[in-house]
Amino acid sequence: MIICICNRLSESAIRQAAGAGASSIDHVFEHCGGSVNCGKCLDFMEEILDSAGGSLASMSGITGVPAE
């Protein structure tokens, strides 16, 4: 399933990035390529990372992404 339409990132690609050590959404984008665009994928990406032990820690300050 495609999670991030802007960057065409699938759930499996995000899980692979997490398995390779990505511990934040920034790390996922570094691993897979791309960047935050519309931000609609971030909640589900956070859920995927949380299930793998990651977090949104490095995402505060990005335009359009509310700080927690």
LOLUMRO-225554 format. One record per atom (N, C-alpha, C): residue number from 0; chain; atom name; x, y, z. Coordinates in Angstrom, 2 decimals, padded with zeros to 5 digits, m for minus. Each point is the difference from the previous one (the first is absolute). Layout:
<rs>
nr;kette;atom;px;py;pz
NUM;A;CA;X;Y;Z
...
</rs>
This chain:
<rs>
nr;kette;atom;px;py;pz
0;A;N;000.85;m001.17;000.00
0;A;CA;m000.85;001.17;000.00
0;A;C;000.90;001.24;000.00
1;A;N;m000.34;000.99;m000.80
1;A;CA;000.72;001.26;m000.03
1;A;C;m000.43;000.84;001.21
2;A;N;000.97;000.44;000.78
2;A;CA;m000.27;000.81;001.19
2;A;C;000.21;001.47;m000.31
3;A;N;001.09;000.31;m000.69
3;A;CA;000.32;001.38;m000.36
3;A;C;m000.17;000.15;m001.51
4;A;N;m001.08;000.64;m000.39
4;A;CA;m000.29;000.19;m001.42
4;A;C;001.01;000.96;m000.63
5;A;N;000.38;001.04;000.71
5;A;CA;000.92;001.01;m000.55
5;A;C;001.34;m000.61;m000.41
6;A;N;000.50;m000.96;000.80
6;A;CA;001.29;m000.62;m000.26
6;A;C;m000.12;m001.45;m000.45
7;A;N;m001.23;m000.45;m000.13
7;A;CA;m000.29;m001.38;m000.39
7;A;C;000.74;m001.02;000.87
8;A;N;m000.17;000.17;001.32
8;A;CA;000.60;m000.93;000.95
8;A;C;m001.04;m001.00;000.46
9;A;N;000.34;m001.26;m000.10
9;A;CA;m000.91;m001.05;000.43
9;A;C;000.23;m000.34;001.47
10;A;N;m000.97;m000.68;000.57
10;A;CA;000.14;m000.45;001.38
10;A;C;001.21;m000.93;000.12
11;A;N;000.20;m000.86;m000.97
11;A;CA;001.13;m000.92;000.08
11;A;C;001.34;000.74;m000.07
12;A;N;000.08;001.06;m000.80
12;A;CA;001.23;000.80;m000.08
12;A;C;000.28;000.68;001.34
13;A;N;m001.05;000.49;000.65
13;A;CA;000.16;000.66;001.30
13;A;C;000.45;m001.03;001.04
14;A;N;m000.60;m001.18;m000.03
14;A;CA;000.40;m001.06;000.93
14;A;C;001.43;m000.46;m000.27
15;A;N;000.40;m000.06;m001.25
15;A;CA;001.39;m000.37;m000.33
15;A;C;000.96;001.05;000.52
16;A;N;m000.36;001.27;m000.15
16;A;CA;000.85;001.08;000.52
16;A;C;000.12;m000.11;001.52
17;A;N;m001.12;m000.28;000.67
17;A;CA;000.03;m000.17;001.46
17;A;C;000.88;m001.18;000.37
18;A;N;m000.11;m001.08;m000.76
18;A;CA;000.82;m001.17;000.26
18;A;C;001.48;000.24;m000.23
19;A;N;000.30;000.98;m000.86
19;A;CA;001.39;000.35;m000.29
19;A;C;000.53;001.05;000.97
20;A;N;m000.82;000.37;001.00
20;A;CA;000.47;000.92;001.03
20;A;C;m000.65;001.36;000.01
21;A;N;m000.91;000.30;m000.93
21;A;CA;m000.68;001.29;000.00
21;A;C;m000.85;000.10;001.27
22;A;N;000.25;001.03;000.80
22;A;CA;m000.72;000.14;001.27
22;A;C;m000.88;001.24;000.03
23;A;N;m000.08;000.72;m001.12
23;A;CA;m000.86;001.18;m000.09
23;A;C;m000.48;000.13;m001.44
24;A;N;m000.98;000.84;m000.20
24;A;CA;m000.49;000.22;m001.35
24;A;C;001.09;000.62;m000.87
25;A;N;000.80;000.88;000.57
25;A;CA;001.13;000.56;m000.74
25;A;C;000.92;m001.11;m000.51
26;A;N;000.27;m000.96;000.87
26;A;CA;000.87;m001.11;m000.39
26;A;C;m000.64;m000.84;m001.10
27;A;N;m001.31;m000.19;000.05
27;A;CA;m000.69;m000.75;m001.05
27;A;C;000.19;000.71;m001.33
28;A;N;m000.20;001.33;m000.03
28;A;CA;000.16;000.74;m001.25
28;A;C;001.45;m000.03;m000.47
29;A;N;000.96;000.06;000.92
29;A;CA;001.41;m000.11;m000.38
29;A;C;000.27;m001.36;m000.63
30;A;N;m000.56;m001.04;000.59
30;A;CA;000.22;m001.36;m000.48
30;A;C;m000.69;m000.25;m001.34
31;A;N;m001.23;000.48;m000.13
31;A;CA;m000.80;m000.28;m001.19
31;A;C;000.10;001.08;m001.07
32;A;N;000.47;001.16;000.39
32;A;CA;m000.01;001.15;m000.91
32;A;C;m001.31;000.75;000.13
33;A;N;000.03;001.27;m000.26
33;A;CA;m001.20;000.81;000.11
33;A;C;000.03;000.90;001.21
34;A;N;m001.12;000.67;000.23
34;A;CA;m000.13;000.91;001.13
34;A;C;m001.48;000.22;000.29
35;A;N;m000.29;000.60;001.15
35;A;CA;m001.38;000.30;000.37
35;A;C;m000.54;001.05;m000.97
36;A;N;m001.15;m000.28;m000.57
36;A;CA;m000.67;000.97;m000.87
36;A;C;m001.30;000.43;000.64
37;A;N;m001.05;m000.76;m000.18
37;A;CA;m001.31;000.41;000.54
37;A;C;m000.17;m000.38;001.47
38;A;N;000.72;m001.04;000.46
38;A;CA;m000.07;m000.40;001.40
38;A;C;m001.12;m000.95;000.36
39;A;N;m000.84;m000.36;m000.95
39;A;CA;m001.14;m000.88;000.31
39;A;C;000.43;m001.42;000.38
40;A;N;001.19;m000.39;m000.36
40;A;CA;000.49;m001.35;000.30
40;A;C;000.60;m000.13;001.39
41;A;N;000.28;001.10;000.66
41;A;CA;000.82;m000.03;001.21
41;A;C;m000.62;m000.81;001.14
42;A;N;m001.31;000.08;000.18
42;A;CA;m000.62;m000.76;001.09
42;A;C;000.20;m001.50;m000.19
43;A;N;m000.24;m000.48;m001.22
43;A;CA;000.15;m001.44;m000.23
43;A;C;001.47;m000.40;000.02
44;A;N;000.88;000.87;m000.52
44;A;CA;001.43;m000.30;000.08
44;A;C;000.44;m000.08;001.45
45;A;N;m000.53;000.87;000.85
45;A;CA;000.32;m000.04;001.42
45;A;C;m000.45;m001.32;000.61
46;A;N;m001.20;m000.47;m000.36
46;A;CA;m000.49;m001.28;000.51
46;A;C;000.93;m001.14;m000.41
47;A;N;000.44;000.02;m001.24
47;A;CA;000.90;m001.04;m000.48
47;A;C;001.31;000.04;000.78
48;A;N;000.56;001.20;000.16
48;A;CA;001.26;000.13;000.75
48;A;C;m000.18;m000.36;001.46
49;A;N;m001.12;000.39;000.60
49;A;CA;m000.25;m000.34;001.40
49;A;C;m000.01;m001.51;000.18
50;A;N;m000.59;m000.71;m000.96
50;A;CA;m000.05;m001.46;000.11
50;A;C;001.40;m000.60;m000.16
51;A;N;000.92;000.77;m000.62
51;A;CA;001.38;m000.45;m000.17
51;A;C;000.94;000.67;001.00
52;A;N;m000.53;000.87;000.88
52;A;CA;000.81;000.64;001.03
52;A;C;000.50;001.38;m000.35
53;A;N;m000.45;000.62;m001.10
53;A;CA;000.45;001.34;m000.40
53;A;C;m000.92;001.08;000.54
54;A;N;000.19;001.25;m000.47
54;A;CA;m000.82;001.10;000.47
54;A;C;000.00;001.16;m000.97
55;A;N;m000.76;001.03;000.33
55;A;CA;m000.07;001.24;m000.77
55;A;C;000.93;001.06;000.59
56;A;N;000.94;m000.38;000.81
56;A;CA;000.80;000.96;000.78
56;A;C;000.63;001.09;m000.84
57;A;N;000.43;m000.29;m001.21
57;A;CA;000.72;001.01;m000.77
57;A;C;m000.90;000.77;m000.96
58;A;N;m001.32;m000.13;000.13
58;A;CA;m000.90;000.64;m000.96
58;A;C;m000.50;001.37;000.44
59;A;N;000.18;000.41;001.25
59;A;CA;m000.52;001.29;000.42
59;A;C;000.69;001.11;m000.78
60;A;N;m000.74;001.01;m000.34
60;A;CA;000.56;001.14;m000.73
60;A;C;m000.19;m000.08;m001.50
61;A;N;m000.46;m001.13;m000.52
61;A;CA;m000.25;m000.09;m001.43
61;A;C;m001.35;000.63;m000.29
62;A;N;m000.05;000.87;m000.98
62;A;CA;m001.23;000.71;m000.33
62;A;C;m001.12;m001.00;m000.29
63;A;N;m001.14;000.25;000.58
63;A;CA;m001.17;m000.84;m000.23
63;A;C;m000.11;m001.19;000.91
64;A;N;001.00;m000.23;000.83
64;A;CA;m000.03;m001.13;000.93
64;A;C;m000.15;000.56;001.40
65;A;N;m001.13;m000.27;000.65
65;A;CA;m000.20;000.54;001.35
65;A;C;000.97;m000.62;000.99
66;A;N;000.57;000.82;000.87
66;A;CA;000.87;m000.52;001.06
66;A;C;m000.86;m000.71;001.03
67;A;N;000.52;m001.08;000.55
67;A;CA;m000.75;m000.76;000.98
67;A;C;000.23;000.52;001.39
</rs>
